[in-house]
Amino acid sequence: MKPNLFFAFLLFFTVKSAFAQTEKNYKIWNPAGEAKSMVAGQAWPKEAQDYYDRLPARAEAAVRKPVWNLSKNSTGMNLRFRSDAEEIVVKYQVKGNLQMPHMSATGVSGVDLYAKGGDGKWLWARGAYSFKDTIVYRFTKLQAAGIKEPEYTLYLPLYNSVKWLEISVPEKNTFVPLPVPQKPIVVYGTSIAQGACASRAGMVWSSILSRKLEQPFINLAFSGNGPMEKAIVDLLPEIDAKLYVLDCLPNMTGEYFTDEEINKRIEYAVAELQKKKPGVPILLTEHDGYTDEGLNPERKRAYERVNAVMDKTFKAMKSRGLKNIYLLTKAEINQDINTMVDGTHPNDIGMMRYAEAYEKAIRKIR
């Protein structure tokens, strides 16, 4: 054998042998293969048309088409499990565009992994990701201090629909799916509550708040399509909720929504929930404003008008003796010129402002 061919053969054999020695076998978990739903943040798992839907299949005939399409987005949903693995691989496909002009792929289509440490504090896992036809997140060198089998929460995409998803760990490691927690807080809202424009799936304010309060949430927010409409309000009492949050005013500033129409919708939502879920608190939320208001008086007038209607309606309901209704104000949310991406949708700082304001309000209610 010629020297050059000999060395080439030796190099190939060495590389192949090294690769074989490092090759791993993995155990794979597909949540959709379980007999019982393992998706937290889902209100109607037994009635879902597709596995990761947020509304029951029967709702397609009742809600507007944009709402139905957005209900396919997996915002707020998460998977919980325990594992002692130092490597966790998540593979999945989505149905829509990977990103938007004002929102990154990691927020629109990405997953996000958190763990509980031995001291009970939340820990965030950095993942190496690849956005292709099949999206892959690879979390490596995972070692949660003070605990052998950390409890993980994997948040699903905020603005995309999951076709299928698999979680893999090395064959030698443990992997235990955890049951879905009960008695959630239910949020009905707009694009802001759905997650625009968080940088990661775990940074939508409802998920931040879920970690802060150790409380499950169900996110029923629909981008541009959350105007406190009857079709969705009528579904809310079907959920055995600990609290209902109605954060809909950002989608009610248009000309169609006169003061009378806004008042009518607020009154109906509160009456329906109190009739069918007596004693369950309702938290109403003001419009958080637009951060370009200093240079755009028209936008300032728009949110001030709907907030004035909310304030008047809320006071009228309280004067009639209604109990278990609460109000979160714009001032308490406390957005400023540094907390939004486009003057309307919060960045991560803005999402944290929301979470902090809601935390204070909800701790008082509880």
C-alpha positions as CSV (number, residue, x, y, z in Angstrom):
1,M,0.0,0.0,0.0
2,K,1.3,3.5,-0.9
3,P,2.2,5.7,2.1
4,N,-0.4,8.3,1.3
5,L,-3.2,5.8,1.0
6,F,-2.0,4.0,4.2
7,F,-2.2,7.3,6.2
8,A,-5.6,8.2,4.7
9,F,-7.0,4.8,5.7
10,L,-5.5,5.0,9.2
11,L,-7.1,8.5,9.7
12,F,-10.5,7.3,8.5
13,F,-10.4,4.3,10.8
14,T,-9.3,6.4,13.8
15,V,-12.1,9.0,13.2
16,K,-14.7,6.2,12.7
17,S,-13.6,4.4,15.9
18,A,-13.7,7.6,17.9
19,F,-17.2,8.4,16.6
20,A,-18.4,4.9,17.5
21,Q,-17.1,5.2,21.0
22,T,-19.0,8.5,21.6
23,E,-22.3,7.4,19.9
24,K,-25.2,7.3,22.4
25,N,-28.5,5.5,22.6
26,Y,-31.5,7.6,23.6
27,K,-34.9,7.0,25.1
28,I,-37.6,9.1,23.4
29,W,-40.8,10.5,24.9
30,N,-43.6,11.6,22.6
31,P,-46.3,13.3,24.8
32,A,-49.0,12.6,22.2
33,G,-48.5,8.9,22.7
34,E,-49.7,9.0,26.3
35,A,-53.2,7.6,27.1
36,K,-53.7,10.7,29.3
37,S,-52.8,14.2,28.3
38,M,-49.5,15.4,29.8
39,V,-49.8,19.0,28.5
40,A,-50.1,21.6,31.3
41,G,-51.8,24.9,30.3
42,Q,-54.5,23.1,28.2
43,A,-58.2,23.4,29.3
44,W,-59.9,20.8,27.0
45,P,-57.3,18.1,26.3
46,K,-59.9,15.4,25.7
47,E,-61.8,17.5,23.2
48,A,-58.8,18.9,21.2
49,Q,-58.9,18.5,17.5
50,D,-55.1,18.4,17.4
51,Y,-53.0,17.4,20.4
52,Y,-51.7,20.9,21.2
53,D,-54.9,22.9,20.6
54,R,-56.1,25.5,23.2
55,L,-59.8,25.3,22.4
56,P,-62.1,22.2,22.1
57,A,-63.0,21.0,18.6
58,R,-66.6,22.0,19.0
59,A,-65.5,25.7,19.4
60,E,-64.6,25.9,15.7
61,A,-68.3,26.4,14.8
62,A,-68.7,29.1,17.5
63,V,-65.7,31.3,17.3
64,R,-64.4,33.5,14.4
65,K,-61.9,31.9,12.1
66,P,-59.0,34.1,13.2
67,V,-59.6,33.1,16.8
68,W,-59.8,29.4,15.8
69,N,-56.6,29.6,13.9
70,L,-54.8,31.3,16.8
71,S,-56.1,28.7,19.2
72,K,-53.8,26.3,17.4
73,N,-50.8,28.2,18.8
74,S,-49.4,26.5,21.9
75,T,-48.7,29.6,24.0
76,G,-48.8,29.0,27.7
77,M,-48.6,25.2,27.3
78,N,-45.8,23.3,28.9
79,L,-44.5,19.8,29.7
80,R,-43.3,18.8,33.1
81,F,-40.9,15.9,33.9
82,R,-38.1,14.7,36.2
83,S,-34.7,13.6,34.9
84,D,-31.2,13.0,36.1
85,A,-29.9,13.5,32.5
86,E,-27.1,15.9,31.8
87,E,-28.3,16.1,28.2
88,I,-31.9,16.7,27.0
89,V,-32.8,17.0,23.3
90,V,-36.1,18.4,22.1
91,K,-37.1,17.9,18.4
92,Y,-40.3,19.2,16.9
93,Q,-42.0,20.7,13.8
94,V,-44.2,23.7,13.6
95,K,-46.9,24.7,11.0
96,G,-46.3,28.5,10.6
97,N,-43.5,31.0,9.9
98,L,-40.6,30.7,12.3
99,Q,-40.4,34.4,13.1
100,M,-42.0,37.8,12.7
101,P,-40.5,41.2,11.9
102,H,-40.9,42.4,15.5
103,M,-40.5,39.0,17.3
104,S,-37.6,36.6,17.1
105,A,-37.7,32.9,16.2
106,T,-36.9,31.9,19.8
107,G,-40.1,33.6,20.9
108,V,-42.4,32.8,18.0
109,S,-41.3,29.1,17.5
110,G,-38.8,28.2,20.2
111,V,-39.1,26.1,23.4
112,D,-37.7,27.1,26.8
113,L,-36.5,24.9,29.6
114,Y,-36.5,25.7,33.3
115,A,-35.6,23.5,36.3
116,K,-36.2,23.5,40.0
117,G,-32.9,23.5,42.1
118,G,-32.5,21.9,45.5
119,D,-33.3,25.2,47.2
120,G,-36.6,25.5,45.3
121,K,-35.3,28.3,43.1
122,W,-36.0,28.3,39.4
123,L,-33.0,27.7,37.1
124,W,-32.8,28.4,33.4
125,A,-31.2,26.0,30.9
126,R,-29.3,27.4,27.9
127,G,-30.0,25.4,24.8
128,A,-28.2,25.2,21.5
129,Y,-30.9,25.5,18.8
130,S,-31.3,24.9,15.1
131,F,-34.3,26.3,13.2
132,K,-34.8,24.1,10.2
133,D,-37.7,22.0,8.9
134,T,-37.3,20.1,12.2
135,I,-36.4,22.4,15.1
136,V,-33.8,21.0,17.5
137,Y,-32.9,22.3,21.0
138,R,-30.0,20.5,22.7
139,F,-29.5,21.2,26.4
140,T,-26.2,19.9,27.7
141,K,-24.1,19.8,30.9
142,L,-27.2,19.9,33.0
143,Q,-26.4,19.6,36.7
144,A,-28.9,21.1,39.1
145,A,-27.2,21.9,42.4
146,G,-28.5,20.1,45.4
147,I,-30.9,17.7,43.6
148,K,-30.4,14.4,41.8
149,E,-33.5,14.5,39.6
150,P,-34.6,18.1,38.9
151,E,-38.2,18.9,38.0
152,Y,-38.2,20.5,34.6
153,T,-40.8,22.6,32.8
154,L,-40.5,22.9,29.0
155,Y,-42.5,25.8,27.6
156,L,-43.9,25.4,24.1
157,P,-43.9,28.1,21.3
158,L,-45.8,31.3,21.8
159,Y,-46.9,32.1,18.3
160,N,-46.7,28.8,16.4
161,S,-48.5,25.5,16.2
162,V,-46.7,22.3,17.1
163,K,-47.1,19.4,14.6
164,W,-45.3,16.9,16.7
165,L,-42.7,16.9,19.5
166,E,-40.2,14.5,21.1
167,I,-38.0,14.7,24.1
168,S,-34.9,12.5,24.3
169,V,-32.4,11.7,27.1
170,P,-29.6,9.1,27.1
171,E,-30.8,5.6,27.6
172,K,-28.9,5.3,30.9
173,N,-30.8,8.2,32.5
174,T,-34.1,8.5,34.2
175,F,-37.1,10.3,32.7
176,V,-40.4,10.6,34.5
177,P,-43.3,12.7,33.0
178,L,-45.3,14.6,35.7
179,P,-49.0,15.0,35.9
180,V,-50.8,18.2,34.9
181,P,-51.4,20.5,37.9
182,Q,-55.0,21.4,38.8
183,K,-56.9,24.6,39.6
184,P,-55.4,27.1,37.1
185,I,-55.6,30.8,36.8
186,V,-57.3,31.5,33.4
187,V,-56.2,34.4,31.3
188,Y,-58.3,35.7,28.4
189,G,-56.6,38.5,26.4
190,T,-54.8,39.9,23.4
191,S,-51.5,39.6,21.6
192,I,-49.7,40.9,24.7
193,A,-51.0,38.1,26.9
194,Q,-50.3,35.6,24.1
195,G,-46.6,36.6,24.3
196,A,-45.8,39.4,21.9
197,C,-42.9,40.2,21.9
198,A,-41.1,38.0,24.5
199,S,-37.7,36.8,23.4
200,R,-38.4,33.2,24.7
201,A,-41.4,31.1,25.4
202,G,-40.9,31.2,29.2
203,M,-40.9,35.0,29.2
204,V,-44.6,35.6,28.4
205,W,-45.9,37.3,31.6
206,S,-48.3,34.5,32.5
207,S,-45.4,32.0,32.5
208,I,-43.2,34.3,34.6
209,L,-46.1,34.7,37.0
210,S,-46.7,30.9,37.1
211,R,-43.1,30.5,38.3
212,K,-43.4,33.3,40.8
213,L,-46.7,32.1,42.3
214,E,-46.1,28.3,41.9
215,Q,-49.5,28.4,40.2
216,P,-50.6,26.8,36.9
217,F,-52.0,29.1,34.2
218,I,-54.1,28.6,31.1
219,N,-53.5,31.2,28.4
220,L,-56.5,31.9,26.2
221,A,-55.0,35.0,24.5
222,F,-55.6,35.6,20.8
223,S,-53.4,38.1,18.9
224,G,-55.6,41.0,17.7
225,N,-58.6,38.9,18.5
226,G,-59.3,39.2,22.2
227,P,-62.1,41.8,22.5
228,M,-64.0,40.1,25.3
229,E,-66.4,38.4,22.9
230,K,-69.3,36.2,23.9
231,A,-68.1,33.1,22.1
232,I,-65.0,32.9,24.3
233,V,-66.5,34.3,27.5
234,D,-69.2,31.5,27.3
235,L,-66.4,28.9,27.3
236,L,-64.5,30.2,30.3
237,P,-66.8,28.9,33.0
238,E,-66.2,25.4,31.8
239,I,-62.7,25.6,33.3
240,D,-62.5,25.0,37.0
241,A,-60.4,28.1,37.6
242,K,-58.9,29.6,40.7
243,L,-59.2,33.1,39.2
244,Y,-60.3,34.6,35.9
245,V,-58.2,37.4,34.3
246,L,-59.8,39.5,31.6
247,D,-57.1,41.6,29.9
248,C,-58.9,42.6,26.6
249,L,-58.9,46.4,26.3
250,P,-55.9,46.6,23.9
251,N,-58.2,45.0,21.3
252,M,-61.1,47.3,22.0
253,T,-59.8,50.7,20.9
254,G,-61.3,50.7,17.4
255,E,-64.3,52.7,16.2
256,Y,-66.6,49.7,16.5
257,F,-66.1,49.6,20.2
258,T,-68.1,52.5,21.4
259,D,-68.2,53.3,25.1
260,E,-71.6,51.6,25.3
261,E,-70.3,48.4,23.5
262,I,-67.2,48.2,25.8
263,N,-69.5,48.6,28.9
264,K,-71.9,46.0,27.6
265,R,-69.1,43.4,27.1
266,I,-67.5,44.0,30.5
267,E,-70.9,43.7,32.2
268,Y,-71.8,40.5,30.3
269,A,-68.4,38.8,31.0
270,V,-68.6,39.5,34.7
271,A,-72.3,38.5,35.0
272,E,-71.7,35.2,33.1
273,L,-68.7,34.2,35.1
274,Q,-70.4,35.1,38.4
275,K,-73.5,33.2,37.5
276,K,-71.8,30.0,36.4
277,K,-68.8,30.2,38.8
278,P,-70.0,32.0,41.9
279,G,-67.3,33.0,44.3
280,V,-64.4,32.7,41.8
281,P,-62.6,36.1,41.7
282,I,-62.4,38.1,38.4
283,L,-59.5,40.4,37.8
284,L,-60.2,43.1,35.1
285,T,-57.2,44.8,33.5
286,E,-56.8,48.3,32.1
287,H,-55.0,49.0,28.8
288,D,-51.3,49.3,29.6
289,G,-50.9,52.3,27.2
290,Y,-48.7,53.0,24.2
291,T,-45.1,54.1,24.8
292,D,-45.1,56.5,21.9
293,E,-47.9,58.5,23.5
294,G,-45.6,61.5,24.1
295,L,-45.3,62.1,20.3
296,N,-48.7,60.6,19.3
297,P,-51.7,62.2,21.1
298,E,-54.2,60.2,19.1
299,R,-52.9,56.9,20.5
300,K,-52.9,58.4,24.0
301,R,-56.6,59.4,23.6
302,A,-57.4,55.9,22.4
303,Y,-56.2,54.0,25.4
304,E,-57.4,56.7,27.9
305,R,-60.9,56.4,26.5
306,V,-61.2,52.6,27.0
307,N,-59.6,52.9,30.4
308,A,-62.1,55.5,31.4
309,V,-64.9,53.2,30.4
310,M,-63.4,50.3,32.3
311,D,-63.1,52.5,35.4
312,K,-66.6,53.8,35.2
313,T,-68.0,50.3,34.6
314,F,-66.0,48.8,37.4
315,K,-67.2,51.5,39.9
316,A,-70.8,51.0,38.8
317,M,-70.6,47.2,39.4
318,K,-69.0,47.8,42.8
319,S,-71.7,50.3,43.7
320,R,-74.3,47.6,43.0
321,G,-72.7,45.4,45.6
322,L,-70.8,43.0,43.3
323,K,-68.1,41.1,45.1
324,N,-65.0,39.3,44.0
325,I,-64.2,41.7,41.2
326,Y,-60.9,43.5,41.1
327,L,-59.1,46.0,38.8
328,L,-55.5,46.2,37.7
329,T,-54.7,49.7,36.5
330,K,-52.3,51.1,33.8
331,A,-50.4,52.9,36.5
332,E,-49.8,49.6,38.4
333,I,-48.5,47.9,35.2
334,N,-46.1,50.8,34.9
335,Q,-44.8,50.6,31.3
336,D,-42.4,53.2,30.0
337,I,-40.5,54.1,26.8
338,N,-37.9,51.3,27.4
339,T,-40.4,48.4,27.9
340,M,-41.9,47.9,24.5
341,V,-40.7,46.7,21.0
342,D,-43.0,48.8,18.8
343,G,-44.9,51.0,21.2
344,T,-47.6,48.4,21.8
345,H,-46.0,45.0,22.6
346,P,-43.8,44.5,25.6
347,N,-40.2,43.4,25.4
348,D,-38.9,41.1,28.1
349,I,-38.6,44.1,30.5
350,G,-42.3,45.0,29.7
351,M,-43.3,41.3,30.3
352,M,-41.6,41.5,33.7
353,R,-43.5,44.7,34.5
354,Y,-46.7,42.9,33.8
355,A,-45.8,39.9,35.9
356,E,-44.8,42.0,38.8
357,A,-48.0,44.0,38.7
358,Y,-50.1,40.9,38.4
359,E,-48.2,39.3,41.2
360,K,-49.0,42.1,43.6
361,A,-52.7,42.1,42.6
362,I,-53.1,38.3,42.8
363,R,-51.4,37.9,46.1
364,K,-53.9,40.4,47.6
365,I,-56.8,38.5,46.0
366,R,-55.6,35.1,47.3
